[in-house]
Amino acid sequence: MSNHVRDVIARCGQTLYALKVLRTHGMSDDSLREIYKAVALAKLMYASPAWWGFTAASDRQQIDAFVRRGVRFGLYDAGDPTPSQLAKDADDTLHQNIG
């Protein structure tokens, strides 16, 4: 699982770089936040109900660190849901839709 998490975080890191470039070209902060959530977080948390339970604590720390980097860049609010909360919400939604 660690290799998968590392690969996804690397791809999401490329998205962060693209967002920095867009910021230098004058894109609004609100638009950058929406793109971060729609692209980077969606890519990071895609199908999380299927794999989240198999992650080690170190994998989750890497995911949390990536989201904290988004907070430092002003792309995600510190009060927004953590990756663990997002995974739990996605899992709850899956179980509600199945049941």
PLY file of the C-alpha trace (Angstrom):
ply
format ascii 1.0
element vertex 99
property float x
property float y
property float z
element edge 98
property int vertex1
property int vertex2
end_header
0.00 0.00 0.00
2.90 2.36 0.73
3.99 2.39 -2.92
0.48 3.30 -4.04
0.21 6.12 -1.50
3.62 7.47 -2.52
2.70 7.39 -6.21
-0.61 9.15 -5.68
0.98 11.81 -3.48
3.64 12.40 -6.15
0.94 12.93 -8.79
-0.94 15.23 -6.44
2.31 17.13 -5.87
2.38 17.87 -9.58
-1.10 19.33 -9.20
0.17 21.58 -6.38
2.92 22.85 -8.66
0.36 23.60 -11.38
-1.76 25.49 -8.86
1.25 27.57 -7.81
1.82 28.47 -11.47
-1.83 29.41 -11.86
-1.58 31.61 -8.76
1.39 33.47 -10.26
-0.68 34.06 -13.39
-3.41 35.74 -11.34
-6.01 33.05 -10.70
-8.18 33.87 -7.69
-7.67 32.06 -4.40
-11.27 30.83 -4.39
-10.79 29.21 -7.78
-7.51 27.65 -6.67
-9.20 26.17 -3.60
-11.95 24.66 -5.72
-9.43 23.17 -8.13
-7.40 21.76 -5.21
-10.47 20.03 -3.81
-11.74 18.84 -7.18
-8.42 17.56 -8.50
-5.83 16.92 -5.78
-8.11 15.79 -2.95
-10.34 13.82 -5.29
-7.30 12.03 -6.72
-5.89 11.44 -3.25
-9.11 10.06 -1.77
-10.46 8.24 -4.85
-12.13 4.95 -3.84
-10.92 5.37 -0.26
-13.56 3.01 1.19
-11.83 0.19 -0.72
-8.26 0.85 0.42
-8.25 3.09 3.51
-8.47 0.17 5.92
-5.32 -1.36 4.43
-3.15 1.70 4.99
-0.48 1.75 7.64
-0.08 4.63 10.06
2.87 5.88 8.00
0.68 5.99 4.86
-1.93 8.04 6.68
0.76 10.38 8.01
1.98 10.98 4.44
-1.56 11.74 3.30
-2.09 14.09 6.25
1.22 15.81 5.48
0.14 16.41 1.89
-3.13 17.99 3.06
-1.23 20.15 5.59
0.92 21.37 2.70
-2.30 22.40 0.95
-3.28 24.29 4.11
0.11 26.09 4.18
-0.36 27.14 0.54
-3.83 28.49 1.36
-5.58 25.89 -0.78
-7.40 24.09 2.04
-8.73 25.45 5.31
-7.39 23.96 8.53
-10.98 23.54 9.73
-11.99 21.47 6.69
-12.30 17.69 7.11
-9.10 15.71 7.57
-8.34 12.82 5.21
-9.46 10.39 7.93
-12.77 12.22 8.20
-13.15 12.27 4.41
-12.49 8.52 4.25
-15.00 7.85 7.04
-17.63 10.01 5.33
-17.07 8.20 2.02
-17.33 4.85 3.78
-20.55 5.88 5.55
-22.03 7.08 2.25
-21.10 3.80 0.59
-22.78 1.79 3.35
-25.92 3.95 3.23
-26.19 3.48 -0.53
-25.69 -0.28 -0.26
-28.14 -0.78 2.60
0 1
1 2
2 3
3 4
4 5
5 6
6 7
7 8
8 9
9 10
10 11
11 12
12 13
13 14
14 15
15 16
16 17
17 18
18 19
19 20
20 21
21 22
22 23
23 24
24 25
25 26
26 27
27 28
28 29
29 30
30 31
31 32
32 33
33 34
34 35
35 36
36 37
37 38
38 39
39 40
40 41
41 42
42 43
43 44
44 45
45 46
46 47
47 48
48 49
49 50
50 51
51 52
52 53
53 54
54 55
55 56
56 57
57 58
58 59
59 60
60 61
61 62
62 63
63 64
64 65
65 66
66 67
67 68
68 69
69 70
70 71
71 72
72 73
73 74
74 75
75 76
76 77
77 78
78 79
79 80
80 81
81 82
82 83
83 84
84 85
85 86
86 87
87 88
88 89
89 90
90 91
91 92
92 93
93 94
94 95
95 96
96 97
97 98
